[in-house]
């Protein structure tokens, strides 16, 4: 399966969100996801 860069970043962000949500009860910010995954926030 071929994914665009934006699609690949979306999958990466969703996985990060799922992992972080299971570890903490507070909201996860886009800037935190972008920093952890080295993704430009404009892609999120």
C-alpha positions as CSV (number, residue, x, y, z in Angstrom):
1,X,0.0,0.0,0.0
2,X,1.3,3.4,-0.9
3,X,0.7,6.4,1.4
4,X,1.3,10.0,0.8
5,X,3.5,11.9,3.3
6,X,0.4,13.4,4.8
7,X,-1.2,10.0,5.2
8,X,1.9,8.5,6.7
9,X,2.1,11.3,9.2
10,X,-1.6,10.9,10.1
11,X,-1.1,7.2,10.9
12,X,2.0,8.0,13.0
13,X,0.0,10.7,14.8
14,X,-2.9,8.4,15.5
15,X,-0.6,5.7,16.9
16,X,1.1,8.3,19.1
17,X,-2.2,9.5,20.3
18,X,-3.4,6.0,21.1
19,X,-0.3,5.3,23.1
20,X,-0.3,8.6,25.0
21,X,-4.0,8.4,25.8
22,X,-3.6,5.0,27.4
23,X,-0.8,6.4,29.6
24,X,-2.4,9.6,30.7
25,X,-5.9,11.0,31.3
26,X,-5.3,14.6,30.1
27,X,-5.6,15.8,26.5
28,X,-2.7,15.4,24.2
29,X,-1.8,18.5,22.2
30,X,-0.8,18.6,18.6
31,X,2.4,20.3,19.4
32,X,3.4,17.4,21.8
33,X,2.7,14.9,19.1
34,X,4.7,16.9,16.5
35,X,7.7,17.1,18.8
36,X,7.7,13.4,19.8
37,X,7.3,12.2,16.2
38,X,9.4,15.0,14.5
39,X,6.5,15.9,12.3
40,X,5.8,19.5,11.2
41,X,2.7,20.8,13.0
42,X,1.3,22.0,9.6
43,X,0.9,18.3,8.6
44,X,-1.3,17.7,11.6
